[in-house]
Structure formats: structure tokens, C-alpha cells
């Protein structure tokens, strides 16, 4: 296991809290961006995945921060956020 520096230490008063590494924080921020984009469009995971041609299992993994989405995927999500209809037409 990597020995990454802790950037957000656990709250000692909260037994369920845990230390957070830079990688984990970035993965969580990326997950939030994806989830917010999907919910702002009013789409379920399945509908979003179908409309924008992202495998639904991949989308779930990204949203639940189990997997860090690559930079190109984050760029794609940002374009979807700005121009959802244009992207949906382009991938149809």
C-alpha cells in the first residue's frame, strides 16, 4: 500500500471518521461533479448512461468514488454539463 500523506485527518471525536489522502479527496471531488451533473439534468444513472453512452457500471463506480475517472472523462462530464443537448445529439 502506498504511503500517501494525509491531507484531512480524522476527527478524533467521531469514531466513524477517517483520514483522507489527496488521491481520495480528488476521487471524491470528481465523484461529486459527476453526480451533480447527472442530478442537475434530472436523469437517473441508467438514463444518463444511455443518453451519453457511458457504461452504467462505470458511471456507478465513478459516482460512488470506487474508481477515479480519468481526466478525459471529467472533461466529457464538464462539456455535458454545459451543453447536454449538443452532446446527446453528437453521440446519437
C-alpha positions, 0 to 999 in steps of 0.5 A: 500500500502506498504511503500517501500523506494525509491531507484531512485527518480524522476527527478524533471525536467521531469514531466513524471518521477517517483520514483522507489522502489527496488521491481520495479527496480528488476521487471524491471531488470528481465523484461529486461533479459527476453526480451533480451533473447527472442530478442537475439534468434530472436523469437517473444513472441508467438514463444518463448512461444511455443518453451519453453512452457511458457504461452504467457500471462505470458511471456507478463506480465513478459516482460512488468514488470506487474508481477515479475517472480519468481526466478525459472523462471529467472533461466529457462530464464538464462539456455535458454539463454545459451543453447536454443537448449538443452532446446527446445529439453528437453521440446519437 
